[in-house]
Amino acid sequence: MLQTLQKSKIHLIFVIFISLFLAACTQNHEKFPSAENGRIDFSNWNFFNSHAVPLDGKWEFYRNQFISYHDFTDSSKKYTPEYLQVPGYCNDKSGNSHTYGTYRLLIKTKPSESLLFIKIKSISTAFTAHSNEFQIAKAGEISRSENGFRPEYKPILIPVNLNQIYSDSSSKSEFQLIIQVSNFSHANSGLWETLYIGNFQAISYYRDSFLFIKLLIAGLILIMSLYHFGLFALRTTEKSYLYFAIFSFLLVFRNLTTDEIPLLHWFSGGFEIQRKIEYFTGYANTVFLILLFNSLFKGEIPKFLFKALVSLGIFIGLIIIIFPLGTYSHFKLFFNAYVFLGGLYIVFGVLLKAWIKKREGAGLAFIGMFILYATAIYDVLRGAGIIQSIYLADFGLAVYIFAQSYVLSKLFSKAFNENIEITEKLDFQNKNLEKIVQTRTSEINQQKEELKSQAENLKETNILVSEKNEELNQQNEEINAQKEVLEKQKDILSQQHERIQSSIKYAGTIQNAILPSKAAIDQYFDSFIIFKPKDFVSGDFYWFAHLPQKGELGEKYFFATVDCTGHGVPGAFMSMIGSRLLNEIVNEKKITNPAEILTALDAGVIKSLKQDKSDNNDGMDVCLCRIEKDEEKKEAKITFSGARRPLYFYNPFDKSVSKLVGDRKSIGGISSRNTEQFTNTEKILPKDTILYLTTDGYIDQNNEFRKRFGSQKLELLFQEIADKDFETQHYLLETIMSEYMKNAAQRDDITILGIRI
């Protein structure tokens, strides 16, 4: 693995070095004069010791006019020029490229200069060039309309005989370069390529060096293409060789139809055919690149995106093939976007991701493709006139072709080596087949003996299993008989359970019947009741009594919440005893003092359960209060007495919750032997005071971590909710407890009675 990475780094360094070297060979760093307002001055320039000099800068341009040298020198005629940047386009302000016009540049030289050469690569898309009145070059047929117009790209090396020009001119050191252009077939028009001037040696060197590089790169790519066609012929199942071979083959033609257009030396084919080759190999060829990487790195390109990119590339190819240049050249921006976005996705969305996943060959393919993509974008910007420099895609292409060829060759070499290893293994097996057969036969005989031994063991085991089966069958019969008995008992128990449950539910109905209704309480007070038995019946109960005014005695209201010993059925019996005794004490005996009521209740429980003659220890905890209203003063007198239960009340004026503590003595049970007496606590409370009477079920309830809710937390909860209406208080008390319990079971009966005075 380490050795492979080192080789990849070496190849990477070599590839980058070659690309930089080739790019450097085409550059020079001389500072050249530039055209300004249609003039360029070479009077101090030595062409003999110079490279080819670009004629870049601001040229005069006369739109929609073909003007000759004689027209310019006729003093009776006046022309107003535009100044356009060369290289650049002469499209009008609306972007219309179907136009014609005349470029002019006045070139000043030394009087001693006699012969110079001008290099023209291509002009969009037909032109005629003059130096003063002498025609020096022509490509296609210029015209003021499509009639008579014929486009042509033809790189030309033009000699300019200054002796002849100056002999027929009044000026002996300045001549006019006049280029008449017309275009009715391309999306852009004008002098879009740099024109160069210099002596024959400089211009020839410039032309020949570019031509040499183009032919060299084209030849290398063609060799790679044929090589991979050969690899595909050897391994037709590996489609990546075919896609790369076609991609490379088409790039050869792309290389031969740009810049110096070397293809013209062997094949003309007409202007339209040349442009179709240039565009098709430059844009539609992207399809084969996508097919190549999808074949090499399967699964990296999503199917829908793969189909979309290939379909779009085929669509572009059909547009280029079917329609003329004047139509499809207008889609160049769309074509460039396809190449840009498609290339961006391939480089970073496919190859980089595959490299990160350490897929074989992805690293070098990413680097080569990145260089190709960067130089291609550079050339697109150059072709759009955004930047001015040499084309670099040829060098990037050479780097990519070599990098990708190395990747594919390595894959082929790997497959070839694997094939050799398999062949050697087969040869070894064929040569040693007899020994292998003997060894295998011996192994089979040994296994056969082992199987016989195992078969005998299995027979013995089967006998034992049969005996065990008989024992199990007998046990199953006994179990089935026992099962029938259990099922009958289960049915009897189920019936008994149903009767008991039905009785308990009915007992709950009876218990609910003895409880005061909320409607009865709401006749006198606003109230809410939370009554949640742990089982069907409850050991808690709440009680209400109303004694009307009689003589001097005013109306009295009694409220109590009572928590009896136990819960369920035993607690329910106790609650019925307690409710009956309270009704007897208050409603029949007319005892109205809360402390005396509790004393009488205590005596009644002891008597009813015969606790003075038995070990019965059942009892009750009670919160009891008497309310006497004073409507004139808008207040009420509260008399409270408690048996181990407090009374909470909320004062609406100071918005505080307070607690009255009951006596530490229960009703009935062991506490009956306690000589301590029940006591009263009196309070004068304002109207809208809220009384909260509770049993201990709410505060004793635990959560899933076995932690009690607690009386302190309940008091704080009353403080938080007391200013809300009773419906909301009822909801919050139940909801908060439900959230507190979560998965914990209810521990005891829960009763809370809220009364607004």
C-alpha positions in Angstrom: 0.0 0.0 0.0 2.8 2.4 1.0 4.7 1.6 -2.2 1.6 2.3 -4.3 1.1 5.7 -2.6 4.7 6.6 -3.2 4.5 5.7 -6.9 1.3 7.8 -7.2 3.1 10.8 -5.7 6.0 10.4 -8.1 3.7 10.3 -11.1 1.8 13.3 -9.7 5.0 15.4 -9.4 6.1 14.4 -12.9 2.7 15.3 -14.4 2.6 18.7 -12.7 6.2 19.4 -13.7 5.5 18.6 -17.4 2.3 20.8 -17.4 4.1 23.7 -15.9 7.1 23.3 -18.2 4.8 23.3 -21.3 2.9 26.3 -20.1 6.1 28.2 -19.4 7.5 27.4 -22.8 4.7 29.3 -24.5 4.9 32.5 -22.4 7.2 35.5 -22.8 7.5 38.4 -20.4 8.3 41.3 -22.7 6.4 44.5 -22.3 4.8 45.4 -25.6 3.3 48.6 -26.9 -0.5 48.6 -27.0 -3.0 50.3 -29.4 -4.6 53.5 -28.1 -7.4 55.2 -30.0 -6.6 53.3 -33.2 -2.9 53.9 -33.2 0.1 51.9 -32.1 3.7 53.2 -32.1 6.6 50.9 -33.0 9.0 53.7 -33.9 11.3 52.8 -31.0 10.8 49.0 -31.3 13.4 46.6 -32.6 11.5 43.8 -34.4 14.7 42.1 -35.3 15.5 41.0 -31.7 11.9 40.7 -30.5 9.3 38.0 -30.2 6.0 38.2 -32.1 4.3 41.4 -30.8 0.5 41.4 -30.1 -1.6 44.2 -31.7 -3.9 44.3 -28.7 -5.6 47.5 -27.5 -8.2 50.0 -28.7 -8.8 49.8 -32.5 -11.1 52.1 -34.6 -14.3 50.4 -35.6 -16.9 51.6 -38.1 -20.1 49.7 -37.7 -22.2 48.7 -40.7 -19.7 50.3 -43.1 -17.1 48.8 -45.5 -14.5 51.6 -45.7 -11.5 51.4 -48.0 -8.1 53.1 -47.7 -9.1 55.6 -50.4 -12.3 56.5 -48.5 -10.2 57.2 -45.4 -7.7 59.4 -47.3 -10.5 61.3 -49.1 -10.6 64.6 -47.1 -14.2 65.2 -48.3 -15.4 62.2 -46.4 -15.8 62.1 -42.6 -16.2 59.0 -40.5 -16.8 58.7 -36.8 -15.3 55.6 -35.2 -16.0 53.5 -32.1 -13.0 52.3 -30.2 -13.2 48.6 -29.5 -10.9 46.4 -27.5 -9.0 43.8 -29.6 -9.2 40.9 -29.1 -12.9 41.2 -28.4 -16.3 41.2 -30.1 -18.1 43.8 -32.2 -21.6 42.7 -31.3 -24.0 45.7 -31.0 -25.3 46.9 -27.6 -28.3 44.6 -27.9 -26.0 41.6 -28.3 -26.8 41.1 -32.0 -23.7 39.5 -33.6 -25.1 39.4 -37.2 -23.3 42.6 -38.3 -20.5 43.9 -40.5 -18.0 46.7 -40.2 -14.4 48.0 -40.6 -11.6 47.8 -38.2 -8.6 50.2 -38.6 -5.3 50.4 -36.8 -2.6 53.0 -37.7 0.8 51.3 -37.2 3.9 53.5 -36.9 7.3 51.9 -37.6 10.9 52.9 -38.0 11.5 54.3 -41.5 14.2 51.7 -41.9 11.7 48.8 -41.6 11.2 47.1 -45.0 9.3 43.8 -44.4 7.1 42.7 -41.5 4.7 39.8 -41.1 1.2 39.7 -39.5 -0.2 36.5 -38.0 -4.0 36.1 -38.0 -5.5 33.0 -36.4 -9.2 33.4 -37.0 -11.7 36.3 -37.4 -15.5 35.8 -37.0 -16.4 34.8 -39.5 -15.2 36.3 -42.8 -12.8 39.2 -43.5 -10.7 41.0 -46.0 -7.4 42.7 -44.8 -5.6 45.6 -46.4 -2.4 47.4 -45.7 -3.2 50.8 -47.1 -4.7 50.1 -50.5 -3.1 46.7 -50.9 -5.2 43.6 -50.1 -3.0 41.3 -48.0 -5.4 38.6 -46.8 -8.9 37.2 -47.2 -11.0 34.4 -45.6 -14.5 33.7 -46.8 -16.7 36.3 -48.5 -17.7 39.5 -46.6 -21.2 40.9 -47.3 -23.6 43.4 -45.9 -26.2 40.7 -45.6 -26.5 36.9 -45.6 -26.8 37.0 -49.4 -23.3 36.6 -50.8 -21.8 35.9 -47.3 -19.5 32.9 -46.8 -17.8 32.1 -43.5 -14.3 30.7 -43.2 -11.7 30.1 -40.5 -8.2 30.2 -42.0 -5.0 31.0 -40.0 -2.9 33.2 -42.2 0.7 34.5 -42.1 0.7 37.7 -44.1 3.8 39.5 -45.4 3.6 43.3 -45.3 6.0 45.0 -47.8 6.6 48.3 -46.2 8.9 49.5 -49.1 6.0 49.1 -51.5 3.5 50.6 -49.1 5.6 53.7 -48.2 6.6 54.3 -51.8 2.9 54.9 -52.7 2.1 56.8 -49.5 2.8 60.3 -48.3 3.8 58.9 -44.9 7.1 57.0 -44.9 6.8 55.6 -41.4 3.1 54.8 -40.8 0.6 52.5 -42.6 -3.0 51.6 -42.1 -4.1 48.0 -41.3 -7.7 47.9 -42.4 -9.8 44.7 -41.8 -13.3 44.5 -43.1 -15.4 41.9 -41.3 -18.9 40.4 -41.5 -20.7 37.7 -39.6 -24.1 36.1 -40.2 -23.4 32.6 -38.9 -22.0 32.8 -35.3 -23.1 34.1 -31.9 -20.1 36.4 -31.7 -18.5 38.6 -34.3 -15.2 40.5 -34.7 -11.5 40.3 -34.0 -11.8 37.7 -31.2 -8.2 36.5 -31.5 -5.0 38.4 -30.9 -3.2 39.5 -34.1 0.7 39.4 -34.0 3.3 41.4 -35.9 7.0 40.8 -36.2 9.8 39.7 -38.5 9.5 36.4 -40.3 11.6 34.5 -37.8 9.6 35.6 -34.8 6.2 35.0 -36.5 7.3 31.7 -37.9 8.6 30.6 -34.5 5.3 31.6 -32.8 3.3 29.7 -35.4 5.5 26.7 -35.6 5.9 26.3 -31.8 2.1 26.2 -31.4 1.7 23.9 -34.3 4.4 21.6 -33.0 2.8 21.4 -29.5 -0.7 20.8 -30.9 0.5 18.0 -33.3 2.7 16.5 -30.5 -0.2 16.5 -28.0 -2.6 15.2 -30.7 -0.2 12.4 -31.6 0.3 11.4 -28.0 -3.5 11.4 -27.4 -4.0 9.4 -30.6 -1.5 6.8 -29.4 -3.3 6.5 -26.1 -6.6 6.2 -27.8 -5.4 3.4 -30.1 -3.7 1.7 -27.1 -7.0 1.7 -25.1 -8.9 0.5 -28.2 -6.5 -2.4 -28.1 -7.0 -3.0 -24.4 -10.8 -3.1 -25.0 -10.3 -5.6 -27.7 -8.5 -7.9 -25.2 -11.1 -7.3 -22.4 -14.5 -6.4 -24.0 -16.2 -6.7 -20.6 -14.3 -3.7 -19.3 -16.2 -0.8 -20.9 -14.0 1.9 -19.3 -11.3 1.2 -21.9 -13.7 1.8 -24.7 -15.1 5.0 -23.2 -11.6 6.4 -22.6 -10.5 5.4 -26.1 -13.5 7.2 -27.7 -13.1 10.2 -25.5 -9.4 10.5 -26.4 -10.0 9.9 -30.1 -12.6 12.7 -30.3 -10.2 15.0 -28.4 -7.6 14.5 -31.1 -10.1 16.1 -33.5 -10.8 18.9 -31.0 -7.1 19.6 -30.8 -6.8 19.8 -34.6 -9.7 22.3 -35.0 -8.6 25.0 -32.6 -5.9 27.7 -32.7 -3.7 26.9 -35.8 -6.4 24.4 -37.0 -3.9 21.8 -38.1 -6.7 19.8 -39.7 -6.8 22.3 -42.6 -3.4 20.9 -43.7 -5.1 17.5 -44.6 -8.8 18.1 -44.7 -10.9 21.2 -45.5 -14.4 19.9 -45.3 -15.9 23.3 -45.3 -16.4 25.9 -42.5 -19.6 24.3 -41.1 -18.1 20.8 -40.8 -15.0 22.3 -39.1 -17.1 24.1 -36.5 -19.3 21.1 -35.9 -16.2 19.0 -35.1 -14.9 21.7 -32.8 -18.2 22.1 -30.8 -19.1 18.4 -30.8 -15.7 17.2 -29.5 -15.6 20.0 -27.0 -19.1 19.7 -25.5 -20.8 16.4 -26.4 -17.6 14.5 -25.7 -18.4 15.1 -22.0 -20.8 12.1 -22.2 -18.0 9.6 -22.7 -16.2 11.2 -19.7 -19.3 10.6 -17.5 -19.6 7.0 -18.8 -15.9 6.4 -18.1 -16.1 7.5 -14.4 -19.4 5.7 -13.8 -17.7 2.5 -15.1 -14.6 3.0 -13.1 -16.2 4.1 -9.8 -19.6 2.3 -9.8 -22.1 3.6 -7.3 -20.5 7.0 -6.9 -22.9 8.7 -9.4 -26.6 8.3 -8.5 -28.6 6.6 -11.2 -31.0 9.5 -11.8 -28.1 12.0 -12.0 -26.1 9.8 -14.3 -29.1 9.4 -16.7 -29.7 13.2 -16.6 -26.1 14.1 -17.4 -25.8 11.6 -20.2 -29.2 12.5 -21.7 -28.2 16.2 -21.6 -24.9 15.5 -23.3 -26.6 13.5 -26.1 -29.1 16.3 -26.5 -26.3 18.9 -26.9 -24.6 16.6 -29.5 -27.8 16.3 -31.5 -28.3 20.1 -31.5 -24.7 20.6 -32.8 -25.2 17.9 -35.5 -28.7 18.9 -36.7 -28.6 22.7 -36.6 -26.2 25.2 -38.4 -23.5 27.2 -36.5 -25.7 30.3 -36.5 -28.2 28.4 -34.4 -26.2 26.3 -32.0 -23.5 28.9 -31.4 -26.2 30.9 -29.5 -26.4 28.1 -27.0 -22.7 28.3 -26.2 -23.4 29.7 -22.7 -25.7 26.8 -22.0 -23.0 24.4 -23.4 -20.4 26.0 -21.2 -22.7 25.7 -18.1 -23.1 22.0 -18.8 -19.4 21.4 -19.1 -18.7 23.6 -16.0 -21.3 22.1 -13.7 -20.8 18.6 -15.0 -17.0 18.9 -14.6 -17.4 20.4 -11.2 -19.6 17.4 -10.1 -17.2 14.9 -11.6 -14.1 16.4 -10.0 -15.5 17.1 -6.5 -18.7 15.0 -6.3 -17.3 11.8 -7.8 -13.5 11.6 -7.9 -12.7 13.5 -4.7 -15.3 11.4 -2.8 -13.9 8.2 -4.4 -10.4 9.3 -3.4 -11.5 9.9 0.2 -13.0 6.4 0.2 -9.6 5.1 -1.0 -10.9 3.6 -4.2 -8.2 2.4 -6.4 -6.9 5.0 -9.0 -9.2 7.7 -7.7 -6.4 10.0 -6.4 -4.5 10.2 -9.6 -7.7 10.5 -11.7 -8.8 13.4 -9.4 -5.6 15.3 -9.8 -5.4 14.8 -13.6 -9.1 15.7 -14.0 -8.7 18.7 -11.7 -5.9 20.1 -13.9 -7.9 19.4 -17.0 -11.0 21.1 -15.5 -9.1 24.1 -14.4 -7.4 24.7 -17.8 -10.7 24.1 -19.6 -12.5 26.7 -17.4 -9.5 29.0 -18.1 -10.0 28.5 -21.9 -13.8 29.0 -21.6 -13.1 32.4 -20.0 -10.6 33.2 -22.7 -13.0 32.2 -25.4 -15.7 34.4 -23.8 -13.3 37.3 -24.0 -13.1 37.7 -20.2 -9.3 37.0 -20.1 -6.7 37.3 -22.8 -3.9 34.8 -22.9 -2.9 31.5 -24.6 -5.0 28.4 -24.6 -4.0 26.0 -21.8 -6.5 23.2 -22.2 -4.1 21.3 -24.5 -1.6 21.1 -21.7 -4.2 20.2 -19.1 -5.5 17.6 -21.5 -2.1 16.0 -21.9 -1.7 15.9 -18.1 -5.2 14.3 -17.7 -4.7 11.8 -20.6 -1.4 10.5 -19.1 -2.8 10.4 -15.6 -6.0 8.5 -16.7 -4.0 6.2 -19.0 -1.8 5.3 -16.0 -4.9 4.5 -14.0 -6.5 2.3 -16.7 -3.2 0.6 -17.5 -2.7 -0.2 -13.8 -6.1 -1.7 -13.7 -5.4 -3.8 -16.8 -2.0 -4.8 -15.4 -3.7 -5.8 -12.1 -6.3 -7.9 -14.0 -3.6 -9.4 -16.2 -1.5 -10.4 -13.1 -4.5 -11.9 -11.4 -5.1 -13.9 -14.6 -1.5 -15.1 -14.6 -1.8 -16.2 -11.0 -5.0 -18.1 -11.7 -3.4 -19.7 -14.7 -0.4 -20.8 -12.7 -2.7 -22.2 -10.0 -4.6 -24.2 -12.6 -1.4 -25.5 -14.1 -0.2 -26.6 -10.7 -3.5 -28.3 -10.0 -3.4 -30.1 -13.4 0.1 -31.3 -12.9 -0.7 -32.5 -9.4 -4.2 -33.7 -10.2 -3.4 -37.5 -9.5 -1.9 -36.7 -6.1 -4.8 -34.4 -5.3 -7.3 -37.2 -6.3 -5.5 -39.8 -4.2 -5.4 -37.4 -1.2 -9.1 -36.6 -1.7 -10.0 -40.2 -2.0 -8.2 -41.0 1.2 -10.0 -38.2 2.9 -13.4 -39.4 1.6 -12.7 -43.0 2.9 -11.7 -41.7 6.3 -14.9 -39.6 6.4 -16.9 -42.7 5.3 -15.5 -44.7 8.3 -16.4 -41.8 10.6 -19.9 -41.7 9.2 -20.3 -45.5 9.8 -19.2 -45.0 13.4 -21.6 -42.1 13.8 -24.5 -44.1 12.3 -24.0 -46.9 14.9 -23.9 -44.2 17.6 -27.1 -42.8 16.2 -28.9 -46.2 16.4 -28.0 -46.5 20.1 -29.1 -43.0 20.6 -32.4 -43.6 18.8 -33.1 -46.6 21.2 -32.6 -44.3 24.2 -34.7 -41.6 22.6 -37.6 -44.1 22.0 -37.5 -45.2 25.7 -37.4 -41.5 26.8 -40.4 -40.8 24.4 -42.4 -43.5 26.1 -41.7 -42.0 29.5 -42.5 -38.5 28.2 -45.8 -39.7 26.7 -46.8 -41.1 30.1 -45.8 -37.9 31.8 -47.8 -35.9 29.2 -50.9 -38.0 29.9 -50.6 -37.3 33.6 -49.9 -33.6 32.9 -53.0 -33.4 30.6 -55.1 -35.0 33.4 -53.8 -32.4 35.9 -54.4 -29.7 33.3 -58.0 -30.6 33.1 -58.4 -30.5 36.9 -56.6 -27.1 37.0 -58.8 -25.7 34.2 -61.9 -26.7 36.1 -60.5 -25.1 39.2 -59.6 -22.0 37.1 -63.2 -21.8 35.8 -64.6 -22.0 39.4 -62.1 -19.3 40.6 -63.0 -17.1 37.6 -66.7 -17.3 38.4 -66.0 -16.6 42.1 -63.7 -13.7 41.1 -66.4 -12.3 38.8 -69.0 -12.5 41.6 -66.6 -10.8 44.0 -65.7 -8.1 41.6 -69.4 -7.5 40.8 -70.1 -7.3 44.5 -67.3 -4.8 45.1 -68.4 -2.7 42.1 -71.9 -2.6 43.6 -70.4 -1.7 47.0 -68.7 1.2 45.2 -72.1 2.3 43.9 -73.6 2.1 47.4 -70.6 4.1 48.8 -71.0 6.8 46.1 -74.7 7.1 47.0 -73.9 8.0 50.6 -71.4 10.7 49.6 -72.8 14.2 49.2 -73.3 15.3 45.6 -71.4 18.3 44.3 -74.7 19.8 43.3 -75.9 19.8 46.9 -72.7 21.6 48.0 -72.8 24.1 45.1 -76.2 25.4 46.4 -74.2 27.2 49.1 -70.6 27.3 48.0 -68.4 27.1 44.9 -66.5 23.9 45.2 -64.4 21.2 43.5 -63.9 17.6 44.6 -61.0 15.2 43.8 -62.0 11.7 44.9 -59.8 8.8 43.6 -60.2 5.5 45.3 -57.2 3.1 45.0 -59.6 0.2 44.3 -63.3 0.1 43.3 -64.3 1.2 46.8 -62.5 3.7 49.1 -61.4 4.1 52.7 -61.6 7.8 52.2 -64.9 9.8 52.2 -65.9 13.4 52.3 -69.0 14.7 54.2 -71.2 17.8 54.2 -74.1 18.9 56.4 -76.2 22.0 56.5 -78.1 23.1 59.6 -80.6 26.0 58.8 -81.1 29.0 61.0 -83.2 28.3 64.1 -84.1 31.1 66.4 -81.1 33.0 67.4 -78.8 30.3 66.0 -77.6 31.2 62.5 -77.0 28.8 59.6 -74.1 26.4 60.0 -72.3 24.4 57.3 -70.1 21.4 58.1 -67.4 19.9 55.8 -65.1 17.0 56.5 -62.6 14.8 54.7 -62.0 11.5 56.5 -59.3 8.9 55.9 -60.2 5.5 57.4 -57.8 2.7 58.3 -57.0 0.7 55.1 -58.5 0.9 51.7 -60.6 -1.2 49.5 -63.4 -3.2 51.1 -62.2 -2.9 54.8 -61.8 0.8 54.3 -65.2 1.1 52.6 -66.9 -0.5 55.6 -65.2 2.0 57.9 -66.2 4.9 55.7 -69.8 3.8 55.9 -69.6 3.6 59.7 -68.0 7.1 59.8 -70.5 8.7 57.5 -73.5 7.2 59.5 -72.0 8.4 62.8 -71.4 12.0 61.6 -75.0 12.3 60.2 -76.3 11.0 63.6 -74.1 13.3 65.7 -74.9 16.5 63.7 -78.2 16.1 61.9 -80.0 14.1 64.7 -78.3 15.0 68.0 -77.6 18.6 66.8 -74.1 18.7 68.2 -72.4 21.6 66.4 -69.1 22.1 68.2 -66.4 20.6 65.9 -64.3 19.4 68.8 -67.4 17.8 70.5 -68.3 16.2 67.1 -64.9 14.5 66.9 -65.2 13.4 70.5 -68.6 11.8 69.8 -67.3 10.3 66.6 -64.4 8.7 68.5 -66.8 7.2 71.1 -69.1 6.0 68.3 -66.3 4.2 66.5 -65.0 2.5 69.7 -68.6 1.4 70.5 -69.4 0.2 66.9 -66.2 -1.9 66.6 -66.3 -3.0 70.3 -62.7 -1.8 70.6 -62.9 -1.7 74.4 -63.4 -5.5 74.4 -61.2 -6.6 71.4 -57.9 -6.0 69.7 -59.4 -4.1 66.8 -57.3 -1.0 66.2 -59.1 0.5 63.2 -59.6 4.3 63.2 -59.9 7.5 61.2 -58.0 10.7 60.5 -60.4 13.7 60.1 -60.3 17.3 58.9 -63.5 18.9 60.1 -64.6 22.6 59.9 -67.8 24.6 60.6 -68.6 27.7 58.5 -70.8 30.5 59.7 -71.3 33.3 57.1 -71.8 37.0 57.9 -73.1 38.5 54.6 -73.2 42.1 55.9 -69.5 42.0 56.8 -68.6 39.9 53.9 -66.7 37.4 56.0 -67.2 34.1 57.7 -66.3 32.5 61.0 -64.4 29.2 60.6 -64.2 26.7 63.5 -61.7 23.9 62.8 -61.0 20.7 64.6 -58.7 18.0 63.3 -57.8 14.4 64.1 -54.2 14.2 62.8 -55.2 16.2 59.7 -54.6 20.0 58.9 -56.8 22.5 57.2 -55.3 24.7 54.4 -56.8 28.1 53.5 -56.0 30.7 50.9 -56.5 34.4 51.9 -57.4 36.4 48.7 -56.2 39.7 50.2 -52.6 38.9 51.0 -52.6 36.0 48.5 -51.1 33.5 50.9 -51.8 29.9 51.9 -51.8 29.1 55.6 -52.3 25.9 57.5 -54.3 25.1 60.7 -52.8 22.1 62.5 -55.1 19.4 63.9 -54.6 17.5 67.2 -52.2 14.5 67.4 -55.0 12.1 68.2 -57.0 9.8 65.8 -60.6 8.7 65.9 -60.8 5.2 67.4 -58.0 2.6 67.7 -55.1 2.9 70.2 -55.3 6.7 70.2 -58.7 6.4 72.0 -56.7 5.6 75.1 -55.0 9.0 74.8 -56.6 11.3 77.4 -55.9 14.4 75.2 -59.0 16.2 74.2 -59.9 17.5 70.7 -59.7 21.3 70.4 -61.2 24.0 68.2 -59.4 26.7 66.3 -61.4 29.7 65.2 -60.6 32.1 62.3 -62.5 35.1 60.9 -61.8 35.0 57.1 -62.8 37.3 54.3 -65.2 36.5 51.5 -63.6 34.4 48.6 -61.2 32.6 51.0 -60.6 29.1 49.8 -60.5 26.1 52.2 -58.6 23.0 51.2 -59.6 19.8 53.1 -57.5 16.7 52.3 -56.6 13.2 53.3 -53.0 12.0 53.3 -53.3 10.1 50.0 -52.0 13.0 47.8 -48.9 13.8 50.0 -48.1 10.1 50.6 -48.1 9.2 46.8 -44.6 8.2 45.6 -43.1 8.6 42.1 -41.2 5.9 40.2 -38.1 6.6 42.4 -40.2 5.9 45.5 -40.1 9.5 46.7 -43.2 11.0 48.4 -44.9 14.1 47.1 -44.9 15.6 50.6 -47.0 18.1 52.5 -44.6 21.0 51.8 -44.9 20.5 48.1 -48.7 20.3 48.3 -48.8 23.6 50.2 -46.6 25.3 47.6 -48.9 23.8 44.9 -52.0 25.3 46.6 -50.1 28.7 46.6 -49.5 28.5 42.9 -53.0 27.5 41.7 -55.2 29.3 44.3 -55.8 32.4 42.2 -57.3 30.2 39.3 -60.8 29.1 38.8 -61.8 25.7 40.4 -62.1 23.9 37.1 -58.4 24.8 36.4 -57.3 23.9 39.9 -59.0 20.5 39.7 -57.3 19.9 36.3 -53.8 21.0 37.6 -54.0 19.0 40.8 -54.8 15.8 38.8 -52.4 16.5 35.9 -49.4 17.3 38.2 -50.0 14.2 40.2 -50.3 12.1 37.1 -47.0 13.5 35.8 -45.3 13.0 39.2 -46.4 9.3 39.4 -45.6 8.4 35.7 -45.2 4.6 35.9 -45.7 4.3 39.7 -48.9 2.7 41.0 -51.4 4.6 43.1 -50.5 4.0 46.7 -53.6 5.1 48.7 -57.0 6.6 48.3 -56.8 10.3 47.4 -59.4 13.0 48.4 -59.2 16.8 48.2 -62.2 19.1 48.8 -62.0 22.8 47.8 -64.5 25.3 49.2 -64.7 29.0 48.3 -66.4 31.0 51.1 
